[in-house]
Amino acid sequence: KLVDQKDMKDVGADWKKGEPVPYAGLCKTFEAIESTTKRLEIQEYLTSFFKHTIELSPGNLLETLYLCLNRVCPEYENVELGIGESLLIKAIAEVTGRTTQKVKNELAKVGDLGKVARDSKNSQKSISSMFGNRDKLLTVPKVFNSMKKIASLTGHSSQDLKIKEIQNLLISCRDEEPKFLTRSLEGKLRIGLAEQTVLICLAQAFVMTDKEYEKLAKAKKTEELNNAIKTIKSVYSELPSYDKIVPALLKGGIKNLREHCKLTPGIPLKPMLAHPTKSITDVLDSVEGHKFTCEFKYDGERGQIHRLEDGTTKIFSRNLEDNTVKYPDIIERISKAAKTNTKSYVLDCEVVAWDLEKHILLPFQVLSTRKRKDVKEAEIKVSVCLFAFDLLYLNGESLLKKSLEERRKLMNDSFQEIEDEFSFVQNINATNIEEIQSYLDESIKANCEGLMVKILDGLESTYEPSKRSRNWLKLKKDYLSGVGDSLDLVVVGAFYGRGKRTNVYGAFLLACYDPEHEEYQTICKIGTGFSDSDLETHFNYLKEKETSEPKSYFNYDKGTKPDVWFEPCQVWEVKAADLSISPIYKAAIGQISEASKGVSLRFPRFIRIREDKKPEDATTSEQVINIIC
Ligand code: ATP
């Protein structure tokens, strides 16, 4: 079953050592992955392909990996690859000699532009053979470099140049290649390949290509593989850059990876996240036997501040987006807050809107009105105060493995508070329900969202990048009734308004994200919580995102079909009175007792747009299950 060298010949890609990786081989692997839902089989296919790449064309491993992840650079560089549907339709129509209307009709029937491209291409053999380079095989570096070029094109004539580049690729495509190429260009590969799986396969491939591996006994082999997977996952959460990891792997293998790839100022790490709780007793049960601290949970925006050895300062969002230009005021003041011996560091903070006259915190809604680009310090209207809660790196050393108590001490010793500008988070070391309750009340009075309860000492209190950890618990004021947490959902469709709402959308279809199946699963229709100006804003933004058909990766029921569909593009925070089992909504489908039913929200209410979350950072189906259970 494995995609081995023989299979590569089957697809006409005679892959010889030292030659570029044939794109046909990668597509054959994608095809095999798409044909199964079994995790182990998926891993076998991809591990095998990575093994061949390491052995035959190691110089192309990075590009191969990026194509598997549908990216052209590290995630934190935030390069959008998604190319508009209409542009792709135009390119496909021109290459296959069809009208755009014909391609659109096919798309309406099939629902997957990738399949439309493949079928159009393969039924047009005579026309495609008119193009001279039909016989030239596509290679992984060629596809990758074209995609990178397309992503970088901006400005006036970029649309035409993009179409040309896409056409060049499509002309050289054959068999299954147009399908995967089109999907990649659209921004969604849709083969059920999660990033965690790619990491596992990369680790396995490196272990298996080691000459000593074959000589090991079976149990030892399993141990080696498991250790390698653990290493690569932990390294990636600290340093989410394949540009750094792949060369290090090729040079020193997995055993030396930790030594070469560590948390590095300038490269944002995936932030540690908190676990929701429903009551104070819940909290006390979780932290029993540990020393813990209660901190105010400020209602602002996360800011990960990096100071590099060369004196540069950068600030990244929860989403690893570079927010440096948004906060020139922070960049300026952080140098004053850092003591003289504090040279390089990574500081985890919350940026909160601040009333300079009354010296009080302002709600998130005020912060959200702040400009994002081209911010000049003199023109800033919304002042912010910075609340630091963790120190992750100091003067050349990673602090991730130290306890929170130690990290906090180092933070307090390395920075100083500046009135109205920089402060450490307010905290107490509470021990019982009464103390926590009164501190929660105090935090709400101070305009905070509630408390963060964190374990202070021992192994449980290390910083866990990218984890939603039970060692950080969030206790919000309205946890104590109804659904514990709000949900962050993607708007996938809308219904035209009536009466007062005639000129805008009146209600919307929302979805959660299922990373395992790479799909958006509908969860509710929402029409409450919007002011008139909200509806106007949503209409103006979303009308540009309408698509002729629902995406093939939307899981919905015909009974909930909206009037218009959207590209997944925006995340909304929503509160609900409760969750219920539903025959027509698809959230967490197959994961609850009644296999054919999903979960829906009762009385959903719009709270705000989550600018700091991408659609794929929306509440997952697993989180929905956790709320229910
Ligand atoms: P998610 O939905 O992924 O959990 P979120 O962005 O909705 O995350 P919450 O879970 O509500 O946020 O809370 C975690 C966020 O709270 C952090 O990302 C941070 O921005 C903010 N925060 C405020 N105060 C603190 C604090 N004292 N310690 C840690 N985080 C804090």
Boltz pocket constraint, residues with backbone or C-beta under 6 A from the ligand:
constraints:
  - pocket:
      binder: B
      contacts: [[A, 271], [A, 272], [A, 273], [A, 274], [A, 295], [A, 296], [A, 297], [A, 298], [A, 299], [A, 300], [A, 301], [A, 302], [A, 303], [A, 318], [A, 349], [A, 350], [A, 389], [A, 425], [A, 452], [A, 474], [A, 488], [A, 617]]
      max_distance: 6.0
